[in-house]
Amino acid sequence: MSFHVPNKYRVTAGRLASDPSFGNNGAFELKLNTPGRPRLFAIASDGAGWEHVSVSTPFRCPTWEEMCWIKDQFWGPEDCVVQFHPPRSEYVNVHQFCLHLWRPTTGEIVTPPALLVG
């Protein structure tokens, strides 16, 4: 499955408004079906050779469970995406509680054997 945006969560009013004509680019406000979980805010893009989704909440970083759920909203369950930890000299921190998911548009992401991951 390829990169796709969940249009039902697309922000359609205000400063970050977009509509489906923007394709896989725009802002999205998502809510998990789990009591007590905050709304998640995502910004998606698919330019410069990368599919990208930034994910944030207002008061803490997203959890692993939330990032997995977001991943499945924008990619398929068998698609591999990554979170990068770049060299410290290349850190950019625009939002204290934001994490990012990435997938290159060309080539595959090399992953270690499943035995080493679990």
C-alpha positions in Angstrom: 0.0 0.0 0.0 1.2 3.5 -0.6 1.2 6.7 1.3 -2.3 8.2 1.7 -3.9 10.7 4.0 -7.0 10.2 6.1 -9.1 13.0 4.6 -11.8 12.6 7.2 -9.3 14.1 9.7 -8.1 16.9 7.4 -8.0 20.4 8.8 -10.2 22.4 6.4 -10.4 25.8 8.2 -8.0 28.2 9.7 -4.3 28.9 9.0 -3.4 25.3 8.2 -6.5 24.6 6.1 -6.3 22.4 3.0 -8.6 20.2 1.0 -8.2 17.0 -1.0 -6.7 18.9 -4.0 -3.6 19.3 -1.9 -3.0 15.5 -2.3 -0.9 13.9 0.5 0.0 17.3 1.9 -1.8 19.1 4.8 -2.7 19.2 8.4 -4.8 16.6 10.2 -6.4 16.4 13.7 -6.9 12.8 14.7 -8.4 11.1 17.8 -7.8 7.5 18.8 -10.8 5.5 20.0 -9.2 5.2 23.4 -10.6 7.0 26.4 -8.2 9.5 28.0 -6.0 9.9 24.9 -5.4 13.4 23.5 -6.1 14.5 20.0 -3.1 14.0 17.8 -2.1 16.7 15.3 -0.2 15.6 12.2 1.3 17.4 9.2 1.9 15.3 6.1 3.9 15.9 3.0 5.3 13.9 0.1 8.0 16.1 -1.5 11.7 16.1 -2.0 11.9 12.3 -2.3 10.3 11.6 1.1 6.9 10.8 2.5 6.7 12.5 5.9 4.3 12.8 8.8 5.0 14.9 11.9 2.9 14.0 15.0 2.4 16.1 18.1 0.2 16.6 21.1 -0.1 19.9 23.1 1.5 18.6 26.3 3.7 15.5 25.7 5.4 13.5 23.0 3.2 10.9 21.3 3.5 7.4 22.7 4.6 4.3 20.8 1.0 3.1 20.5 -0.1 6.5 19.2 2.8 6.6 16.6 1.8 3.0 15.5 -1.8 4.1 15.1 -0.8 7.2 13.1 1.5 5.1 10.9 -1.4 2.9 10.0 -3.6 6.0 9.1 -1.1 7.2 6.6 0.5 4.0 5.4 -0.5 0.4 5.2 0.2 -2.2 7.9 3.0 -3.8 6.0 4.7 -0.6 4.9 8.0 0.2 6.7 8.6 3.7 7.9 11.2 5.1 10.3 12.0 7.6 13.0 15.5 9.1 12.5 17.9 10.1 15.2 20.3 12.3 13.3 23.7 13.6 14.5 23.1 16.0 17.4 24.7 18.8 15.2 21.7 18.4 12.8 18.9 18.4 15.4 16.0 20.7 14.6 13.4 21.2 17.4 10.5 23.4 16.3 7.9 21.8 18.6 8.9 20.2 21.9 6.3 17.4 21.7 6.7 16.4 18.1 7.9 13.1 16.5 8.3 12.3 12.8 7.7 9.3 10.5 9.6 9.0 7.2 9.7 6.8 4.2 11.7 7.4 1.0 9.8 7.4 -2.2 12.5 5.5 -4.0 14.2 2.3 -2.8 13.4 0.2 0.2 14.3 0.7 3.9 16.7 -1.9 5.0 15.6 -3.5 8.3 17.4 -5.9 10.6 16.2 -9.5 10.9 13.0 -9.7 13.0 14.8 -11.8 15.6 17.0 -8.9 16.4 14.2 -6.4 16.6 11.8 -8.1 19.0 
